[in-house]
Amino acid sequence: MFNRIWFWLKNSRVFTVPMSIFSWLVVFIYAATQGGNVFYGILCLIGICFGQLATNLTDDYMDYKLLVKTGELQSNVKSKCEYITNGEATLEQTLRVICIYCGIAFLIGVFLFFKTGYPVIIFAVLGGIPVLTYSLISTAGFGEFAVGFVYGPVLFGGVYWTMMQKLNNEVFILASIVVMFVIAQLYTNNMLDYDGDKATNKKTLCSRFPTKDMAAIIGYGLLFGLGYGILIIAVILKILPCIYLITLFTLPMAADVILSMLMFNNDKTSVPKRKLWYFPMENMKNITEKGIAPFMVRMYQTRNTMIYTSLFLCIAIIISR
């Protein structure tokens, strides 16, 4: 039973869940330091994580059907939906697990609705629609915008409302900062899977640039630049205390993401030399043996940049209180 559960968690890309956990942690700490309901906040996290897993699995489900339709299935076995293409799972089983994920998130939403009021329904609908239609939104070229919307105002607003039953402008400023690093995680995935997405005519933000190097430099530059820029402007305008500037310690990590992706563009087998701040990088032995280290190390780099950025923001919130 445990092996089967881990099988589905792994194929649901559970390694991306920290994207949800650490986004949630920022607004959770912010609300908790103001006396927010901790139990309701934790329930939100569980619902958010299952919603993300459902999104990841739905994306694979739709991608597989698209690969079959376009006749590109065999050429993409190693980069798309491998657990389905190699027979380890069927489409029906995948859909069943998606329903389980969504069902858990739905039940949590119902409970919180009765406890905290109708705005929970609004946030749930605003977050649920992109989750269930993400593959279609992504195919149309708006995947990054959907992620930004869900992990920014919806996640931060929903968690803060659930814990506090009110909203404020500072919550959405924090959301605007964190979400840029969340989008960078998706952007990295799309950069690494550029050729596969091209084969299925799946439009992404990075595919809109003429070259991959331009996509790496300009795309990441915009995302990281906006994240740090919003932070700096908020401090200058005295919306956030100066202590929040400790978040700028993650700048070298963001720069390494760009350099690492430029390296990948020139050599898809390259694995960047790991530095102290690249960690955690779990299951590296297994990843290396499978030959997917060039992909996973870069996913970890971007994910960890987001994690450390969120942690510094949490530290700043606690100190400023």
Helices and strands as residue ranges (DSSP letters): H 2-11, G 14-16, H 18-32, H 38-70, G 74-76, H 82-85, H 91-116, H 119-132, H 134-139, H 143-149, I 150-154, H 155-164, H 169-192, H 194-199, G 206-208, H 212-214, I 215-219, H 220-236, G 242-250, H 251-266, G 276-278, H 284-290, H 293-320
